[in-house]
């Protein structure tokens, strides 16, 4: 067993197989079987899994890497910038994409995309007024979309320069690193209210 757990790929394969067994178990025992609700639940699992990876890496960057980098001796920094950071950024940006796509797919399947993205102003019954539920949930969705745009539109392009993945001079690297840090901190700032909207909305409003 220790040999299996020391191999990351094998650990994740086994975890995925156990998860698949659980998913099938839910489908077998769900009231509607493998119906639309079941697949919505699977999609929500994907959304949460990718979201944990995305926000977890965001917090790794801000709680650990960015804070501790100034303390690392210059000769040791390439271990982070050449090996750890590029790998972390790979999972970071693709987890962000999967999180957003799965979230939008859930909203589409459940039929509240317009209400949420309009912050409760559109898509309601005539005369119903603003739906506060969708105002709160929609705020969280917009925060997540802003964070996603920051990842792909600002953080990743500038990190490629800062880490030397894309050729640039020292001044350009320093500037890119500062921009990437500021937008990463912006995403950290937005993450807590975004998570409040997502978690409390589902619990209180269903």
N, C-alpha and C positions, 0 to 999 in steps of 0.2 A: 504493500500500500504506500509506503514512504517513497518508493521508486516512482510510482504513478504521480504522486503529489509534487514531486520535485520537477516533473516535466509539465510546464505550463500548458502546452497544447493538449496533452492527454487529460489534464485536470479539467480544462474547459469542455473538451469533448464529452467527458463523463458527466459533467454538470448539465450540459445541453441535453444529453440522453435522459437524465433524471427529470429535467424540466419537461421534456416531451412526454414522458410517462405521466407526469402530473397533469399536463394539458389534456391528454387523451382521457385521463380519469375524470376530469371536470366535464369533458364532452359526453362521456358515457352516462354520467349521473346528473347532468344538467336537465332541468324540466323540459327544455325544448331540444335536447340533444345537440347535435352539431349544427345548430341553426344560426341565424344572423347575430343573435345575442352572444353566442359562443365565440364567433369570429371577432366580434367587437371586443370581447374580453381578451382574446389573444392579442389583438392590436393594442389594447391598453397596456398589456404586459410588455410588449415591444417598446411602447412609448415610455413607460416607466424605466425599463432596463436601460435604454439609450440615454434617458434623462439623467439617471444616476451616474452613468459614465461621463456624460458631458459636464454636469455640474461638479462631479467629483474631481475631474481633472482641472476645471476652472479653479476650484478651491486648492488643489495641489499647487498650481502655479502661484496663486496669491498668498496662501497661508505658508507655503514652504519655499518654493524655488526663487521667486522674485525677492522675497525678504532675505534669504540666506546667501544669495549670489555675491553680494558685496563682501561677505566674510570669507569666501572661498579663495585660497591662494591662486594667483594668476595662472600658474602652471597646471592647476587642476581643473580650471574652468572648461577647457575643451571637452572633458568627460561629460559635462552637462550639455554644452552647446552643440556638440557634434553627435552625440549618441542618445542621451536621455530626452532632451527637449524635442528633437524632430520626431521621435517615436511617440511621445506624449501628444504632440500637436496633430499627428495623423489620427489617432483615436479621438482626440478632442473635436476636431472639425467634422469628422464623419458621424460621430455620435450626435453632434448638434443637428446635422442634416436629418438623420433618422428620427430624432426626437420631434422635430418640427413637422416633418411629413406625416408621421404617425399621428401626431396631435391633430393636424388639420384633417386627416382621414377620419378620425373619430368624430370630430365636429361635423364633418360632412355626412357621415353615416347616421348620426343622431339628429341631423337636420337643424343645427343651431349656428352654422357658420356665419350667416348674415347677421343674426341677432348679436352674436358675440363680437364680431369684428366691427359692428356699428355701435358697440357699447350699449346695446339694449334699445337703440332708437328705431331700428328698422326690423322688419320681418315679424312683428307682433300682430296680434289680432287688431282689427280696426277699433280705435278708441281705447285700446288697452294702455296706451302711454308707454313710458320707459320701463323696461323690465330690469330691475336692479340686479337680479341674479346675473344676467348677461352683461350688465355694466361691469360688475366685479370680475367675472370670469374673462370677459373680453379684455379688460385691463391687463390681466395676467398673460393672455395670448399675445397682446401687442408688445408687452415687455419681452416675452420670449422671442418674438419676431425681430425686435430691435437687437437683442443679444445675438441672434443667429446672423443677422446682417453684419454686425460688428465682427463676428468670428471670420466669416468668409470674405467680407469686403474690406476689412481694416487689419485685424489682428494677424491673420495668416499671411497676407501679402507683405506686411511689414516684418513679420518674424522671418520670412524667407530671406530678407535682406539682412536683418540683424544677426541671424545665425550663419550667414555665409552660404546659404543654399543658392541664393541669387547673388551674382558678383556685384560688389559695390565698394566704394572707398570707405575709410574709417569714419568720416563725418556722416556719410549717408547711413552707415550701420548704426551709429549712435543715435541719430535722429529717428530711424525706424524703430529701434529698440524702445525709445521713449514713447513713441506713438502707440506701439503695441502694448506697452505697460499701461498707459492711460486708458486705452479702450478695454483692456482686460480688467482693470480696476472698475471701470464703468459697468461692465457686466457683473462683477462681484457686487457692486452697489445695487444693481437692479434685481439680482438673484433672490434676495430674501422677500421683497414684496411680490415678485413673480410666483414664488413658491407658496406664499400665503394665499394668493388668488386661486392657484390650482388646487391646493389641498383642501382649503376650507370651503371652497365652492362645491366640490364634490361631496364633502361630508354634510354640509348644511342644506344644500339645495338638491343634491342627488344627481 
